[in-house]
Amino acid sequence: MRRTLLILGALGLAVALVAPFAPTGAQDVLRTPVGQLGGRVPLGTEAPAGSEPGTTPTPDDARFVGAWVVRFGDGTEPELVELAADGTVRQTALLDTTNAVPARGAWVASGRSAAFSTVRLRVEPAGFGGTVLVSGTLTLGADGATVRGAFTELTVDAAGGVTGQERGDLTGSRA
């Protein structure tokens, strides 16, 4: 009983010491006067200059959303790469009928750059043949209709062993 009272007393003392410093609002952490750094900031009622309708900046990812015809490496057949607004990517070979299974993955943008990663299941006459993993980066051209970047492709067999690796540059344009 005595120990419980001692703990409750210590807890009460701690609360009494901390309470004067507890924040009273999200913008008033250190209770500084209005107009000084960290103080309350009154909300304006007028829109800032340059924020008229139609001048809203485009989110980073919106610049990349859509279908792109991309060449991975030199002299390769193009692939259709679809970047969706929800952060998913679908990569489909356009001309190679032996590798027509689409790759699926994810992508994320930051400014004029984006990163992506996909996985494609390899189907062979005997069944599952493994996967092809592709990851890379994209940089949006000044025209907004072209991309350049780099990629790494890993080919993995059905047992999980890496059987091939390719690195290279990629180029693309809007489909």
C-alpha positions in Angstrom: 0.0 0.0 0.0 2.8 2.3 0.9 4.6 1.5 -2.3 1.5 2.3 -4.4 1.0 5.7 -2.7 4.7 6.5 -3.3 4.3 5.6 -7.1 1.0 7.6 -7.3 2.7 10.6 -5.6 5.7 10.5 -7.9 3.4 10.3 -10.9 1.4 13.3 -9.7 4.6 15.3 -9.2 5.7 14.4 -12.7 2.4 15.5 -14.2 2.5 18.8 -12.2 6.0 19.5 -13.5 5.2 18.7 -17.1 1.8 20.2 -17.4 3.0 23.9 -17.8 5.0 22.8 -20.9 2.4 20.7 -22.6 1.4 22.1 -26.0 -2.0 23.6 -26.2 -2.4 23.4 -30.0 -0.7 22.1 -33.1 0.8 25.5 -34.0 1.5 26.5 -30.4 4.1 24.0 -29.3 6.4 26.5 -27.4 3.7 29.1 -26.6 5.5 31.9 -28.6 3.8 35.2 -29.3 1.7 35.7 -32.4 3.9 36.8 -35.4 7.2 35.3 -34.1 8.8 32.1 -35.3 6.8 29.2 -34.0 3.8 31.4 -33.0 0.3 31.2 -34.2 -0.1 32.1 -37.9 -3.4 33.7 -38.9 -5.0 32.0 -41.9 -5.5 34.3 -44.9 -8.8 34.7 -46.6 -7.4 35.6 -50.1 -5.7 33.2 -52.5 -2.0 33.9 -52.9 -0.8 35.5 -56.2 -0.3 32.9 -58.9 -2.8 30.4 -57.5 -5.6 31.2 -59.8 -7.6 28.2 -61.3 -5.7 26.4 -63.9 -2.2 27.0 -62.4 -2.2 24.2 -60.0 1.1 22.3 -60.2 1.0 18.8 -61.7 1.8 16.1 -59.1 5.0 14.3 -59.9 3.4 11.0 -60.8 0.8 12.6 -63.2 3.6 13.5 -65.6 4.4 9.8 -66.1 0.9 8.3 -66.1 0.0 6.7 -69.4 1.4 4.3 -72.0 5.0 4.4 -73.2 6.8 2.5 -76.0 10.1 1.7 -74.4 13.3 0.0 -75.8 15.4 -1.8 -73.2 19.0 -1.8 -74.4 20.3 -1.4 -77.9 18.4 -2.8 -80.9 15.8 -4.6 -78.8 12.1 -4.8 -79.8 10.0 -2.2 -78.1 7.7 -3.0 -75.1 4.5 -1.3 -74.1 4.9 0.1 -70.5 1.8 1.3 -68.9 2.2 3.5 -65.8 -1.1 3.8 -63.9 -2.1 6.6 -61.5 -2.5 4.0 -58.7 1.3 3.2 -58.8 1.0 0.0 -60.7 2.9 -0.8 -63.9 2.2 -3.3 -66.7 5.0 -4.2 -69.2 4.1 -6.1 -72.3 6.4 -7.2 -75.2 4.9 -5.9 -78.4 6.4 -8.3 -81.0 7.9 -11.3 -79.2 5.2 -13.9 -79.0 7.3 -16.3 -77.0 7.4 -13.8 -74.1 3.9 -12.4 -74.3 3.1 -12.8 -70.6 2.8 -9.2 -69.3 5.0 -8.2 -66.4 3.4 -6.5 -63.4 4.9 -4.2 -60.8 5.0 -0.8 -59.1 6.5 2.6 -59.8 6.9 5.9 -57.9 7.9 9.4 -59.1 9.8 12.2 -57.6 10.0 15.4 -59.7 11.1 14.5 -63.2 12.4 11.1 -62.2 10.7 7.8 -61.5 11.7 4.3 -60.4 10.0 1.1 -61.3 10.2 -2.7 -60.7 8.4 -5.5 -62.5 8.2 -9.3 -62.5 7.2 -11.4 -65.4 6.4 -15.1 -65.2 8.3 -17.3 -67.8 6.1 -19.9 -69.3 7.8 -22.9 -71.0 6.2 -25.9 -72.7 6.9 -27.9 -69.6 5.2 -25.3 -67.4 6.5 -22.6 -65.1 10.0 -21.6 -66.2 10.9 -19.0 -63.6 10.7 -15.2 -63.6 12.2 -12.1 -65.2 12.7 -9.2 -62.8 13.3 -5.8 -64.2 14.0 -2.6 -62.2 15.0 0.8 -63.5 14.8 4.5 -63.5 13.2 7.0 -65.8 13.9 10.7 -66.4 11.3 12.7 -68.2 12.4 14.7 -71.2 11.9 18.4 -71.3 9.1 17.8 -73.9 7.2 15.6 -71.5 6.8 13.0 -74.2 10.1 11.1 -74.0 12.0 9.3 -71.3 15.5 8.0 -70.8 16.9 5.9 -68.1 18.7 2.7 -67.0 17.6 -0.8 -66.2 18.7 -4.1 -64.7 17.1 -7.4 -65.7 17.5 -10.6 -63.8 16.4 -14.0 -65.2 15.6 -16.5 -62.5 14.9 -20.2 -63.2 12.1 -22.2 -61.6 14.4 -23.3 -58.8 15.2 -19.7 -57.8 18.7 -19.6 -59.3 19.8 -16.5 -61.3 20.5 -17.6 -64.9 21.1 -14.3 -66.5 21.6 -10.6 -65.9 21.5 -7.6 -68.2 22.1 -3.9 -67.5 21.6 -1.1 -70.0 20.0 2.1 -71.0 16.4 2.5 -72.0 14.6 5.1 -74.1 10.9 5.6 -74.7 8.2 7.8 -76.0 4.5 8.2 -75.3 2.4 5.6 -77.1 
